[in-house]
Amino acid sequence: MITYLTDLEGRWDKLEQACEGSAWLSLRGDELVLAPGSSLVFGGDAIDRGPAGRRIVATLLRARRRYGDRVVLLAGNRDINKLRLHRELGGHPPERAPAEVRADPVALLRWIFANTMGAREAFAHRAAELAAKGRAADDEAVVRSFARDVAPGGALATYLAACTLAHRAGRTLFVHGAVTADSLGTVPGTAPIDDVDGWVAALDAFHADQVGAFAEQRVVDGVPGWSALVAYQAPIPGTLAHQGSVVYGRLADRHNDPRLPEASVLARLRAAGIDRLVVGHTPVGDVPAVLRRDGFTLVMADNSYGRLEHGTRVEIDEHRIAWWGRCRLDDGSEIEASATVEDEVGEVGRVTAEGRLVKARTPDGWLLFRALAERRVEQVVVADPGELSDVPHIIA
């Protein structure tokens, strides 16, 4: 059994909630405990949006050291982008940083978080985490804490060295963001790779080499040897996505409404024996979204920016995918929700004629979801979902 968690983003409460009721993964103090015969895949983004980022990183890293290959850590964009800070706080600020912040480490770090990392509250969250430990938590102490963490050998740099970019477990492939027509078979600095397993291995090797370059501080002609990884995890300038990256790609329309990968991607993955893809990164409401079409299953499990950022848990074996969470509906009521998806076709994972995704069966009917403009969502329970569409919910 694989337990999948993702996008904790510094929220210890989400980790606690995700472990509640699990027969396979428990939390004892600050230690994750795996039941015999089980494993854990963490989908990335351990830090940034809550006051327990350092604690979560340490807990995940100890689990990896204790259980070895039974714990898989995927690197998320919020984890990788911190590699920039070692140089940016060390005399090489971003080119577009205003002149008035460049010589002030506190102002510079605040500006970097707010303007280049989508982490406006990260500075305050680190101060709160330091204070909770009884440590100095003034502005200068926060800067020193981040500088230590992102230095070679620091806590976050060590964590990233234990991470990878993709993981295959039988028929299931895990990445942080997406697998798209632009990213499948593509690794920075290499020729296209047709074999899917060879591509996964090459992604892992690319990540390891880039993190190794950071550890050794390899800089050639002023260009950091890890700059390709930093670019790989970031959105393309002027956009909100990077479809050529498994870290920052999105399986969604312009409103973040979930979509299956392109038909060509589904065909290549199926030919390699992969018919399930599990990702985080793209918010999909309060609870995970499962999409199914023609024997392929996509699981999207990031509930960041949801109405309820309650910790959710996904369990995966060779024949079943199940998840548990909590959801606040459009009418303001809250429900416990869960779904179990077997190999056989059913309503969960299908789309209604109106374009709403069937997320789960509830005691009162069916939980339906749709993402709308301006990060708005519809989350409703209806007695009858009506006719289900035969039009693929797929990236064009």
C-alpha positions as a Markdown table, in Angstrom:
| # | Residue | x | y | z |
|---|---|---|---|---|
| 1 | Met | 0.0 | 0.0 | 0.0 |
| 2 | Ile | 1.3 | 3.5 | -0.9 |
| 3 | Thr | 0.2 | 6.4 | 1.2 |
| 4 | Tyr | 0.4 | 9.7 | -0.9 |
| 5 | Leu | 0.6 | 13.1 | 0.7 |
| 6 | Thr | 1.4 | 16.3 | -1.1 |
| 7 | Asp | 1.6 | 20.1 | -0.8 |
| 8 | Leu | 1.8 | 20.4 | 3.0 |
| 9 | Glu | 3.4 | 23.8 | 2.5 |
| 10 | Gly | 4.5 | 24.3 | 6.1 |
| 11 | Arg | 1.2 | 23.2 | 7.6 |
| 12 | Trp | 1.8 | 20.7 | 10.5 |
| 13 | Asp | -2.0 | 20.5 | 11.1 |
| 14 | Lys | -2.4 | 19.1 | 7.5 |
| 15 | Leu | 0.1 | 16.4 | 8.2 |
| 16 | Glu | -1.6 | 15.5 | 11.5 |
| 17 | Gln | -5.0 | 15.4 | 9.8 |
| 18 | Ala | -3.8 | 13.3 | 6.9 |
| 19 | Cys | -2.5 | 10.6 | 9.3 |
| 20 | Glu | -5.7 | 10.4 | 11.3 |
| 21 | Gly | -7.4 | 7.1 | 10.9 |
| 22 | Ser | -4.8 | 5.6 | 8.6 |
| 23 | Ala | -3.8 | 2.0 | 9.1 |
| 24 | Trp | -0.6 | 2.5 | 7.1 |
| 25 | Leu | 0.9 | 5.8 | 8.2 |
| 26 | Ser | 0.9 | 7.4 | 11.7 |
| 27 | Leu | 2.6 | 10.3 | 13.4 |
| 28 | Arg | 4.2 | 9.8 | 16.8 |
| 29 | Gly | 5.5 | 13.1 | 18.0 |
| 30 | Asp | 7.7 | 14.3 | 15.1 |
| 31 | Glu | 8.2 | 10.8 | 13.7 |
| 32 | Leu | 6.3 | 9.3 | 10.8 |
| 33 | Val | 5.7 | 5.6 | 11.2 |
| 34 | Leu | 5.1 | 3.2 | 8.3 |
| 35 | Ala | 3.2 | 0.0 | 8.8 |
| 36 | Pro | 4.9 | -3.2 | 7.5 |
| 37 | Gly | 4.4 | -3.6 | 3.8 |
| 38 | Ser | 3.5 | 0.0 | 3.2 |
| 39 | Ser | 5.3 | 3.0 | 1.7 |
| 40 | Leu | 5.0 | 6.8 | 1.5 |
| 41 | Val | 5.2 | 9.1 | -1.5 |
| 42 | Phe | 5.4 | 12.8 | -0.6 |
| 43 | Gly | 4.4 | 14.8 | -3.7 |
| 44 | Gly | 6.4 | 17.9 | -3.0 |
| 45 | Asp | 6.1 | 21.5 | -1.7 |
| 46 | Ala | 7.0 | 20.9 | 2.0 |
| 47 | Ile | 7.3 | 24.6 | 2.9 |
| 48 | Asp | 6.2 | 28.3 | 2.4 |
| 49 | Arg | 2.6 | 28.7 | 3.5 |
| 50 | Gly | 2.6 | 27.7 | 7.2 |
| 51 | Pro | 4.7 | 28.0 | 10.3 |
| 52 | Ala | 6.1 | 24.5 | 10.4 |
| 53 | Gly | 8.2 | 24.3 | 7.2 |
| 54 | Arg | 11.5 | 23.3 | 8.9 |
| 55 | Arg | 9.7 | 20.8 | 11.1 |
| 56 | Ile | 8.1 | 19.1 | 8.1 |
| 57 | Val | 11.3 | 19.0 | 6.2 |
| 58 | Ala | 13.1 | 17.4 | 9.1 |
| 59 | Thr | 10.3 | 14.9 | 9.7 |
| 60 | Leu | 10.2 | 13.8 | 6.1 |
| 61 | Leu | 14.0 | 13.5 | 5.9 |
| 62 | Arg | 14.1 | 11.4 | 9.0 |
| 63 | Ala | 11.5 | 9.1 | 7.6 |
| 64 | Arg | 13.5 | 8.8 | 4.4 |
| 65 | Arg | 16.6 | 7.9 | 6.3 |
| 66 | Arg | 14.8 | 5.4 | 8.5 |
| 67 | Tyr | 12.8 | 3.6 | 5.8 |
| 68 | Gly | 15.0 | 4.0 | 2.7 |
| 69 | Asp | 13.3 | 3.4 | -0.6 |
| 70 | Arg | 9.9 | 2.9 | 1.2 |
| 71 | Val | 9.8 | 6.7 | 1.5 |
| 72 | Val | 9.9 | 8.7 | -1.8 |
| 73 | Leu | 10.3 | 12.5 | -1.7 |
| 74 | Leu | 9.4 | 14.4 | -4.8 |
| 75 | Ala | 10.8 | 17.9 | -5.1 |
| 76 | Gly | 8.2 | 20.6 | -5.5 |
| 77 | Asn | 8.7 | 24.1 | -7.0 |
| 78 | Arg | 8.5 | 25.7 | -3.5 |
| 79 | Asp | 11.3 | 23.4 | -2.4 |
| 80 | Ile | 13.6 | 23.8 | -5.4 |
| 81 | Asn | 13.3 | 27.5 | -5.9 |
| 82 | Lys | 15.0 | 28.1 | -2.5 |
| 83 | Leu | 18.3 | 27.1 | -4.1 |
| 84 | Arg | 18.3 | 30.6 | -5.5 |
| 85 | Leu | 18.6 | 32.2 | -2.1 |
| 86 | His | 22.2 | 31.1 | -1.4 |
| 87 | Arg | 23.5 | 33.4 | -4.1 |
| 88 | Glu | 20.7 | 36.0 | -4.0 |
| 89 | Leu | 21.3 | 36.7 | -0.4 |
| 90 | Gly | 25.1 | 36.4 | -0.9 |
| 91 | Gly | 25.6 | 39.4 | -3.2 |
| 92 | His | 23.8 | 38.4 | -6.4 |
| 93 | Pro | 20.2 | 39.7 | -6.0 |
| 94 | Pro | 17.7 | 39.1 | -8.8 |
| 95 | Glu | 18.2 | 41.5 | -11.7 |
| 96 | Arg | 14.8 | 43.1 | -11.2 |
| 97 | Ala | 15.1 | 43.7 | -7.5 |
| 98 | Pro | 14.7 | 47.4 | -6.7 |
| 99 | Ala | 17.8 | 49.3 | -5.8 |
| 100 | Glu | 16.4 | 50.2 | -2.4 |
| 101 | Val | 16.3 | 46.6 | -1.3 |
| 102 | Arg | 19.5 | 45.2 | -2.7 |
| 103 | Ala | 21.8 | 46.2 | 0.2 |
| 104 | Asp | 19.3 | 45.2 | 2.9 |
| 105 | Pro | 19.1 | 41.4 | 3.4 |
| 106 | Val | 15.8 | 41.7 | 5.3 |
| 107 | Ala | 14.1 | 43.8 | 2.7 |
| 108 | Leu | 15.6 | 41.8 | -0.1 |
| 109 | Leu | 14.4 | 38.5 | 1.3 |
| 110 | Arg | 10.9 | 39.9 | 1.9 |
| 111 | Trp | 10.9 | 41.2 | -1.7 |
| 112 | Ile | 12.1 | 37.9 | -3.2 |
| 113 | Phe | 9.4 | 35.9 | -1.4 |
| 114 | Ala | 6.6 | 38.3 | -2.4 |
| 115 | Asn | 7.6 | 39.0 | -6.0 |
| 116 | Thr | 9.4 | 35.9 | -7.3 |
| 117 | Met | 8.3 | 32.9 | -5.2 |
| 118 | Gly | 4.6 | 33.4 | -4.5 |
| 119 | Ala | 5.4 | 33.1 | -0.8 |
| 120 | Arg | 4.5 | 36.5 | 0.7 |
| 121 | Glu | 4.0 | 35.1 | 4.2 |
| 122 | Ala | 7.0 | 32.9 | 4.3 |
| 123 | Phe | 9.1 | 35.4 | 6.2 |
| 124 | Ala | 6.5 | 35.8 | 8.9 |
| 125 | His | 5.9 | 32.0 | 9.1 |
| 126 | Arg | 9.6 | 31.4 | 9.7 |
| 127 | Ala | 9.6 | 34.0 | 12.4 |
| 128 | Ala | 6.7 | 32.2 | 14.1 |
| 129 | Glu | 8.4 | 28.8 | 13.8 |
| 130 | Leu | 11.6 | 30.2 | 15.4 |
| 131 | Ala | 9.7 | 31.8 | 18.2 |
| 132 | Ala | 7.8 | 28.6 | 18.9 |
| 133 | Lys | 11.1 | 26.9 | 19.4 |
| 134 | Gly | 12.2 | 29.6 | 21.8 |
| 135 | Arg | 14.8 | 31.0 | 19.4 |
| 136 | Ala | 15.6 | 34.5 | 18.3 |
| 137 | Ala | 12.9 | 35.5 | 15.8 |
| 138 | Asp | 13.8 | 39.1 | 14.8 |
| 139 | Asp | 14.2 | 40.0 | 11.2 |
| 140 | Glu | 17.9 | 39.3 | 11.1 |
| 141 | Ala | 17.4 | 35.9 | 12.7 |
| 142 | Val | 14.9 | 35.0 | 10.0 |
| 143 | Val | 17.4 | 35.9 | 7.3 |
| 144 | Arg | 20.1 | 33.9 | 9.0 |
| 145 | Ser | 17.8 | 30.9 | 9.4 |
| 146 | Phe | 17.0 | 30.8 | 5.7 |
| 147 | Ala | 20.6 | 31.4 | 4.8 |
| 148 | Arg | 21.7 | 28.4 | 6.9 |
| 149 | Asp | 19.0 | 26.1 | 5.5 |
| 150 | Val | 19.8 | 26.9 | 1.8 |
| 151 | Ala | 23.6 | 26.8 | 2.2 |
| 152 | Pro | 25.3 | 23.6 | 0.9 |
| 153 | Gly | 24.9 | 21.1 | 3.7 |
| 154 | Gly | 22.0 | 23.0 | 5.2 |
| 155 | Ala | 18.7 | 21.4 | 6.2 |
| 156 | Leu | 16.8 | 22.3 | 3.0 |
| 157 | Ala | 19.8 | 21.6 | 0.7 |
| 158 | Thr | 20.1 | 18.2 | 2.4 |
| 159 | Tyr | 16.4 | 17.5 | 2.0 |
| 160 | Leu | 16.6 | 18.3 | -1.8 |
| 161 | Ala | 19.5 | 15.9 | -2.2 |
| 162 | Ala | 17.1 | 13.1 | -0.9 |
| 163 | Cys | 14.4 | 14.1 | -3.4 |
| 164 | Thr | 13.7 | 13.1 | -7.0 |
| 165 | Leu | 11.5 | 14.5 | -9.8 |
| 166 | Ala | 9.5 | 11.4 | -10.8 |
| 167 | His | 8.7 | 8.0 | -9.3 |
| 168 | Arg | 7.1 | 4.9 | -10.9 |
| 169 | Ala | 5.5 | 2.2 | -8.8 |
| 170 | Gly | 4.1 | -0.5 | -11.1 |
| 171 | Arg | 1.3 | 1.0 | -13.1 |
| 172 | Thr | 1.4 | 4.3 | -11.3 |
| 173 | Leu | 3.6 | 7.4 | -12.1 |
| 174 | Phe | 4.0 | 10.2 | -9.5 |
| 175 | Val | 5.3 | 13.7 | -10.3 |
| 176 | His | 4.7 | 17.0 | -8.6 |
| 177 | Gly | 3.1 | 19.0 | -11.4 |
| 178 | Ala | 2.1 | 17.2 | -14.6 |
| 179 | Val | 3.1 | 15.0 | -17.5 |
| 180 | Thr | 2.3 | 16.7 | -20.8 |
| 181 | Ala | 3.1 | 16.4 | -24.4 |
| 182 | Asp | 5.8 | 19.0 | -23.8 |
| 183 | Ser | 7.4 | 17.3 | -20.8 |
| 184 | Leu | 7.1 | 13.6 | -21.5 |
| 185 | Gly | 10.5 | 12.3 | -22.8 |
| 186 | Thr | 12.1 | 15.7 | -22.2 |
| 187 | Val | 15.0 | 16.4 | -19.9 |
| 188 | Pro | 17.0 | 19.6 | -19.9 |
| 189 | Gly | 20.3 | 19.3 | -21.7 |
| 190 | Thr | 19.5 | 15.9 | -23.3 |
| 191 | Ala | 18.0 | 14.6 | -26.6 |
| 192 | Pro | 14.4 | 13.5 | -26.4 |
| 193 | Ile | 13.9 | 10.1 | -24.7 |
| 194 | Asp | 11.3 | 7.7 | -26.2 |
| 195 | Asp | 11.4 | 5.1 | -23.4 |
| 196 | Val | 9.3 | 6.2 | -20.4 |
| 197 | Asp | 11.3 | 4.4 | -17.8 |
| 198 | Gly | 14.5 | 5.8 | -19.4 |
| 199 | Trp | 13.0 | 9.2 | -19.2 |
| 200 | Val | 12.1 | 8.8 | -15.5 |
| 201 | Ala | 15.7 | 7.7 | -14.8 |
| 202 | Ala | 17.1 | 10.6 | -16.7 |
| 203 | Leu | 15.0 | 13.1 | -14.8 |
| 204 | Asp | 16.3 | 11.6 | -11.5 |
| 205 | Ala | 19.9 | 11.8 | -12.8 |
| 206 | Phe | 19.3 | 15.5 | -13.9 |
| 207 | His | 18.0 | 16.4 | -10.5 |
| 208 | Ala | 20.9 | 14.6 | -8.7 |
| 209 | Asp | 23.5 | 16.3 | -10.9 |
| 210 | Gln | 22.0 | 19.8 | -10.4 |
| 211 | Val | 21.7 | 19.4 | -6.6 |
| 212 | Gly | 25.3 | 18.0 | -6.6 |
| 213 | Ala | 26.4 | 21.1 | -8.5 |
| 214 | Phe | 24.8 | 23.2 | -5.8 |
| 215 | Ala | 26.5 | 21.2 | -3.0 |
| 216 | Glu | 29.9 | 21.7 | -4.7 |
| 217 | Gln | 29.0 | 25.3 | -5.7 |
| 218 | Arg | 30.0 | 24.8 | -9.3 |
| 219 | Val | 29.9 | 28.1 | -11.1 |
| 220 | Val | 31.2 | 28.4 | -14.7 |
| 221 | Asp | 31.6 | 31.9 | -16.2 |
| 222 | Gly | 29.3 | 33.3 | -13.6 |
| 223 | Val | 26.5 | 30.8 | -14.3 |
| 224 | Pro | 25.6 | 28.5 | -11.4 |
| 225 | Gly | 25.7 | 24.8 | -12.3 |
| 226 | Trp | 22.3 | 24.3 | -10.8 |
| 227 | Ser | 20.6 | 27.0 | -12.8 |
| 228 | Ala | 18.9 | 24.5 | -15.2 |
| 229 | Leu | 17.0 | 23.0 | -12.3 |
| 230 | Val | 15.9 | 26.4 | -11.0 |
| 231 | Ala | 14.7 | 27.3 | -14.5 |
| 232 | Tyr | 12.9 | 23.9 | -14.8 |
| 233 | Gln | 10.8 | 24.4 | -11.7 |
| 234 | Ala | 9.7 | 27.9 | -12.5 |
| 235 | Pro | 6.9 | 29.2 | -14.7 |
| 236 | Ile | 7.9 | 30.5 | -18.1 |
| 237 | Pro | 8.2 | 34.3 | -17.8 |
| 238 | Gly | 5.0 | 36.0 | -18.4 |
| 239 | Thr | 2.9 | 32.9 | -17.8 |
| 240 | Leu | 1.6 | 30.9 | -14.8 |
| 241 | Ala | 2.8 | 27.5 | -16.1 |
| 242 | His | 5.6 | 25.6 | -17.6 |
| 243 | Gln | 4.2 | 22.7 | -19.5 |
| 244 | Gly | 7.7 | 21.4 | -20.4 |
| 245 | Ser | 8.3 | 20.7 | -16.7 |
| 246 | Val | 7.0 | 17.8 | -14.5 |
| 247 | Val | 7.4 | 20.2 | -11.6 |
| 248 | Tyr | 5.6 | 23.3 | -12.8 |
| 249 | Gly | 3.3 | 21.9 | -15.5 |
| 250 | Arg | -0.4 | 21.9 | -15.0 |
| 251 | Leu | -3.2 | 19.5 | -16.0 |
| 252 | Ala | -5.9 | 22.1 | -16.0 |
| 253 | Asp | -7.6 | 24.7 | -18.1 |
| 254 | Arg | -7.0 | 28.4 | -17.7 |
| 255 | His | -9.2 | 28.4 | -14.5 |
| 256 | Asn | -7.4 | 25.4 | -13.0 |
| 257 | Asp | -10.3 | 23.1 | -13.8 |
| 258 | Pro | -8.8 | 19.6 | -14.0 |
| 259 | Arg | -8.0 | 17.9 | -17.3 |
| 260 | Leu | -6.4 | 14.6 | -18.3 |
| 261 | Pro | -3.1 | 14.8 | -20.3 |
| 262 | Glu | -3.2 | 15.0 | -24.1 |
| 263 | Ala | -4.3 | 11.8 | -25.9 |
| 264 | Ser | -0.7 | 11.3 | -27.2 |
| 265 | Val | 0.6 | 11.3 | -23.6 |
| 266 | Leu | -2.1 | 8.8 | -22.5 |
| 267 | Ala | -1.1 | 6.5 | -25.4 |
| 268 | Arg | 2.6 | 6.6 | -24.6 |
| 269 | Leu | 2.1 | 6.0 | -20.9 |
| 270 | Arg | -0.3 | 3.1 | -21.5 |
| 271 | Ala | 2.2 | 1.6 | -24.0 |
| 272 | Ala | 4.8 | 1.7 | -21.1 |
| 273 | Gly | 2.3 | -0.1 | -18.7 |
| 274 | Ile | 1.3 | 3.1 | -16.9 |
| 275 | Asp | -2.4 | 3.8 | -16.6 |
| 276 | Arg | -2.4 | 6.0 | -13.5 |
| 277 | Leu | -0.8 | 9.4 | -12.9 |
| 278 | Val | -0.7 | 11.1 | -9.5 |
| 279 | Val | 0.1 | 14.8 | -9.0 |
| 280 | Gly | -0.1 | 17.8 | -6.7 |
| 281 | His | 0.8 | 21.4 | -7.5 |
| 282 | Thr | -2.5 | 22.5 | -9.0 |
| 283 | Pro | -5.2 | 23.4 | -6.5 |
| 284 | Val | -8.4 | 21.4 | -7.1 |
| 285 | Gly | -10.7 | 22.4 | -4.2 |
| 286 | Asp | -11.0 | 21.0 | -0.7 |
| 287 | Val | -10.5 | 17.3 | -1.6 |
| 288 | Pro | -8.7 | 15.4 | -4.3 |
| 289 | Ala | -9.9 | 15.2 | -7.9 |
| 290 | Val | -9.9 | 11.9 | -9.8 |
| 291 | Leu | -10.5 | 11.9 | -13.5 |
| 292 | Arg | -11.0 | 8.7 | -15.5 |
| 293 | Arg | -11.2 | 8.1 | -19.2 |
| 294 | Asp | -10.8 | 5.0 | -21.4 |
| 295 | Gly | -8.9 | 3.0 | -18.7 |
| 296 | Phe | -6.7 | 5.9 | -17.6 |
| 297 | Thr | -6.9 | 7.5 | -14.1 |
| 298 | Leu | -5.5 | 10.9 | -13.0 |
| 299 | Val | -5.3 | 11.8 | -9.3 |
| 300 | Met | -4.8 | 15.5 | -8.4 |
| 301 | Ala | -4.5 | 16.0 | -4.6 |
| 302 | Asp | -3.4 | 19.6 | -3.9 |
| 303 | Asn | -6.0 | 21.4 | -1.8 |
| 304 | Ser | -4.0 | 24.6 | -1.3 |
| 305 | Tyr | -6.2 | 27.7 | -1.3 |
| 306 | Gly | -9.2 | 25.5 | -0.7 |
| 307 | Arg | -12.1 | 26.6 | 1.5 |
| 308 | Leu | -10.8 | 24.0 | 3.9 |
| 309 | Glu | -7.1 | 23.2 | 3.7 |
| 310 | His | -7.7 | 20.1 | 5.7 |
| 311 | Gly | -5.1 | 17.4 | 5.4 |
| 312 | Thr | -6.1 | 14.8 | 2.9 |
| 313 | Arg | -4.7 | 11.3 | 2.4 |
| 314 | Val | -4.6 | 9.1 | -0.7 |
| 315 | Glu | -4.0 | 5.4 | -0.6 |
| 316 | Ile | -3.0 | 3.5 | -3.6 |
| 317 | Asp | -2.4 | -0.2 | -4.4 |
| 318 | Glu | -2.4 | -2.2 | -7.6 |
| 319 | His | -6.2 | -2.3 | -7.9 |
| 320 | Arg | -7.6 | 0.6 | -5.8 |
| 321 | Ile | -7.3 | 4.3 | -5.2 |
| 322 | Ala | -9.0 | 5.8 | -2.1 |
| 323 | Trp | -8.9 | 9.2 | -0.5 |
| 324 | Trp | -10.4 | 10.9 | 2.6 |
| 325 | Gly | -10.9 | 14.6 | 3.3 |
| 326 | Arg | -13.3 | 17.4 | 4.3 |
| 327 | Cys | -15.2 | 19.7 | 2.1 |
| 328 | Arg | -17.1 | 23.0 | 2.5 |
| 329 | Leu | -20.0 | 23.2 | 0.0 |
| 330 | Asp | -21.3 | 26.3 | -1.7 |
| 331 | Asp | -24.1 | 26.6 | 0.8 |
| 332 | Gly | -21.6 | 26.8 | 3.7 |
| 333 | Ser | -22.2 | 23.4 | 5.1 |
| 334 | Glu | -19.3 | 21.0 | 5.7 |
| 335 | Ile | -19.1 | 17.3 | 4.9 |
| 336 | Glu | -16.6 | 14.5 | 5.4 |
| 337 | Ala | -15.9 | 13.1 | 2.0 |
| 338 | Ser | -14.2 | 10.0 | 0.6 |
| 339 | Ala | -14.0 | 8.0 | -2.5 |
| 340 | Thr | -12.7 | 4.6 | -3.6 |
| 341 | Val | -12.0 | 4.0 | -7.2 |
| 342 | Glu | -11.6 | 0.5 | -8.4 |
| 343 | Asp | -10.5 | -0.5 | -11.9 |
| 344 | Glu | -14.0 | -0.9 | -13.1 |
| 345 | Val | -15.7 | 2.1 | -14.6 |
| 346 | Gly | -18.1 | 4.1 | -12.3 |
| 347 | Glu | -19.5 | 7.5 | -11.8 |
| 348 | Val | -16.5 | 8.9 | -9.7 |
| 349 | Gly | -14.0 | 10.5 | -12.1 |
| 350 | Arg | -16.5 | 11.2 | -14.8 |
| 351 | Val | -17.8 | 14.6 | -15.9 |
| 352 | Thr | -21.5 | 15.7 | -16.1 |
| 353 | Ala | -23.0 | 17.1 | -19.2 |
| 354 | Glu | -22.6 | 20.6 | -17.6 |
| 355 | Gly | -18.8 | 20.0 | -17.1 |
| 356 | Arg | -18.8 | 19.3 | -13.4 |
| 357 | Leu | -16.5 | 16.6 | -12.1 |
| 358 | Val | -18.0 | 13.8 | -10.0 |
| 359 | Lys | -15.7 | 13.7 | -7.0 |
| 360 | Ala | -17.4 | 11.3 | -4.6 |
| 361 | Arg | -20.6 | 9.5 | -3.5 |
| 362 | Thr | -22.0 | 10.9 | -0.3 |
| 363 | Pro | -24.9 | 9.9 | 1.9 |
| 364 | Asp | -27.0 | 12.6 | 0.2 |
| 365 | Gly | -26.0 | 12.1 | -3.4 |
| 366 | Trp | -22.9 | 13.1 | -5.4 |
| 367 | Leu | -20.2 | 15.6 | -4.7 |
| 368 | Leu | -19.6 | 17.7 | -7.8 |
| 369 | Phe | -16.7 | 20.1 | -8.5 |
| 370 | Arg | -15.8 | 22.7 | -11.0 |
| 371 | Ala | -13.1 | 25.4 | -11.0 |
| 372 | Leu | -14.1 | 28.9 | -12.3 |
| 373 | Ala | -12.4 | 32.2 | -13.0 |
| 374 | Glu | -10.6 | 34.1 | -10.3 |
| 375 | Arg | -9.8 | 31.0 | -8.2 |
| 376 | Arg | -13.5 | 30.4 | -7.5 |
| 377 | Val | -14.9 | 26.9 | -7.3 |
| 378 | Glu | -18.2 | 25.2 | -7.2 |
| 379 | Gln | -18.6 | 22.4 | -4.6 |
| 380 | Val | -22.1 | 21.0 | -4.4 |
| 381 | Val | -23.9 | 17.8 | -3.5 |
| 382 | Val | -26.7 | 16.8 | -5.8 |
| 383 | Ala | -29.1 | 13.8 | -5.6 |
| 384 | Asp | -28.5 | 12.8 | -9.2 |
| 385 | Pro | -25.6 | 13.9 | -11.4 |
| 386 | Gly | -27.7 | 13.4 | -14.5 |
| 387 | Glu | -26.2 | 12.4 | -17.8 |
| 388 | Leu | -22.5 | 11.9 | -17.8 |
| 389 | Ser | -20.6 | 13.4 | -20.8 |
| 390 | Asp | -18.8 | 11.3 | -23.4 |
| 391 | Val | -16.6 | 14.3 | -24.3 |
| 392 | Pro | -13.1 | 13.8 | -22.9 |
| 393 | His | -12.1 | 16.3 | -20.1 |
| 394 | Ile | -8.6 | 16.4 | -21.7 |
| 395 | Ile | -5.9 | 18.9 | -22.6 |
| 396 | Ala | -6.4 | 19.8 | -26.3 |
